[in-house]
Amino acid sequence: MTKLPDAEHLIEQLVKELKPRIGPKSAMVGLYTGGAWLAERLHPMLGLKTPLGLMDIAFYRDDYAARGLKHDPKRTKIPFDMNGAEILLVDDVLYSGRTVRAAMNELFDYGRPASISLVVLVDRGGRQLPICAQHVGATVEVPAGMRLALKRADNGKLALALEGERAT
């Protein structure tokens, strides 16, 4: 069985890595659902002055026609001026790169950031697009037929779990 890293420890590591890089133009956007949970934790720990942005990229996915909308869509909330901002785009698990591509497309609908840095709790490999994270908590090999998911307990603590892969 694959031993998964402790998500809470990975959050602490990311904070240590990110803190020196935070500046007056830094802003954070978390991707629903797991990335939003992670961003909700990282944002106050990093002392960001800009309000936290949250994004649902469901309508921007390149497989939307094939997958349809199988979840309750959240509304994207970007409560700051995107123009010139140094964006920390936060997601829980980096896999194919398609979610990140969709997120970048949506970000540019809100303005032109100075930069976008990808922050992920876990990189599981398996990229289908040339996308990489600048800040990674851990790299985890995931067994075939499984997916890596971030879970949130009632007390807000985050944990990683392996699940059977959902059919598309």
C-alpha positions in Angstrom: 0.0 0.0 0.0 1.3 3.5 -0.9 2.2 5.6 2.2 0.8 9.0 1.8 2.4 12.1 3.3 0.8 14.0 6.1 -1.2 16.9 4.5 -0.8 19.1 7.6 2.9 18.7 7.5 3.0 19.6 3.8 1.0 22.8 4.5 3.7 23.8 7.1 6.4 23.1 4.5 4.6 25.2 1.8 4.2 28.1 4.2 8.0 28.1 5.0 8.8 28.0 1.3 6.3 30.7 0.3 6.7 33.2 3.1 9.9 34.8 1.7 8.3 35.2 -1.7 5.2 37.2 -0.5 5.2 40.8 -1.6 2.8 43.7 -1.8 1.4 42.5 -5.2 0.9 38.9 -4.0 -2.6 37.5 -4.3 -4.0 34.0 -3.9 -6.7 32.1 -5.8 -7.7 28.6 -4.7 -9.4 26.1 -7.0 -12.6 24.4 -5.8 -12.7 22.1 -3.9 -9.4 20.9 -2.5 -7.4 23.8 -3.7 -9.8 26.2 -2.1 -9.5 24.3 1.2 -5.7 24.5 0.9 -5.8 28.2 0.0 -8.2 29.0 3.0 -5.4 27.5 5.2 -2.4 29.1 3.5 -3.8 32.6 3.0 -3.9 33.7 6.7 -0.7 31.7 7.5 1.1 33.8 4.8 -0.4 37.1 6.0 -1.6 38.1 2.6 -3.3 41.5 2.5 -5.3 40.9 -0.7 -8.6 39.0 -0.1 -8.6 35.4 -1.0 -10.0 34.5 -4.5 -11.8 31.2 -5.1 -12.4 29.7 -8.6 -14.6 27.0 -10.1 -13.2 26.1 -13.5 -15.9 23.6 -14.5 -17.1 25.6 -17.5 -13.5 26.2 -18.7 -12.4 22.5 -18.8 -11.6 21.1 -22.3 -13.6 18.0 -21.4 -16.7 19.8 -20.3 -18.8 18.5 -23.2 -17.8 14.9 -22.4 -18.1 15.1 -18.6 -20.9 17.6 -18.3 -21.6 19.3 -15.0 -21.6 16.6 -12.4 -21.2 18.8 -9.3 -22.8 21.8 -7.7 -21.1 24.7 -9.5 -19.5 27.2 -7.2 -19.3 30.8 -8.3 -15.8 32.2 -9.0 -15.0 35.1 -6.6 -12.0 37.3 -7.4 -12.3 40.2 -4.9 -9.2 42.1 -6.1 -7.8 43.7 -9.3 -6.1 40.9 -11.3 -4.1 43.4 -13.4 -0.5 43.4 -12.3 -1.0 41.0 -9.4 1.5 38.2 -8.6 -0.9 35.3 -8.4 -0.4 32.2 -6.3 -2.8 29.7 -8.0 -3.5 26.9 -5.4 -4.7 23.4 -6.2 -4.6 20.2 -4.1 -3.3 17.6 -6.6 -1.5 18.2 -9.9 -2.1 15.4 -12.4 -2.8 15.9 -16.1 -2.5 19.7 -16.1 -5.9 20.3 -17.6 -7.4 21.8 -14.5 -4.5 24.3 -14.3 -4.9 25.2 -18.0 -8.6 25.9 -17.5 -7.8 28.0 -14.4 -5.3 30.1 -16.3 -7.8 30.7 -19.1 -10.4 31.9 -16.5 -7.8 34.1 -14.7 -7.1 36.0 -17.8 -10.8 36.7 -18.2 -10.4 38.8 -15.0 -7.3 40.8 -16.1 -3.6 40.4 -16.8 -1.6 39.3 -13.8 2.1 40.1 -13.6 2.8 36.4 -12.9 1.1 33.2 -12.0 2.9 30.6 -9.8 1.3 27.2 -9.2 1.2 26.0 -5.7 0.1 22.3 -5.1 0.0 20.1 -2.1 0.9 17.0 -4.2 2.3 16.4 -7.7 1.2 12.9 -8.7 2.8 13.0 -12.2 1.0 11.9 -15.4 1.0 15.2 -17.2 -0.9 15.5 -20.5 0.0 19.2 -20.9 3.3 21.0 -20.4 2.5 22.4 -17.0 4.5 22.3 -13.8 4.1 23.6 -10.3 6.6 26.1 -8.9 5.8 25.1 -5.3 5.1 21.5 -4.4 4.5 20.0 -0.9 5.3 16.4 -2.1 5.6 14.2 -5.1 3.6 10.9 -4.8 3.4 7.9 -7.1 -0.2 6.8 -7.4 -1.0 3.2 -8.3 -2.8 2.6 -11.6 -6.6 2.8 -11.3 -6.4 5.1 -8.2 -6.8 8.8 -7.7 -5.4 11.0 -5.0 -8.0 13.1 -3.1 -7.8 15.7 -0.4 -10.3 15.2 2.4 -11.3 17.8 5.0 -12.4 16.7 8.5 -15.1 18.6 10.5 -12.3 20.3 12.5 -10.8 21.7 9.2 -7.8 19.3 9.2 -6.8 18.1 5.8 -5.7 14.6 4.8 -4.8 12.8 1.6 -6.6 9.6 0.6 -6.4 7.1 -2.3 -9.7 6.3 -4.0 -10.7 4.2 -6.9 -10.6 6.2 -10.1 -14.0 7.5 -11.3 -15.1 6.5 -14.7 -15.5 9.4 -17.2 
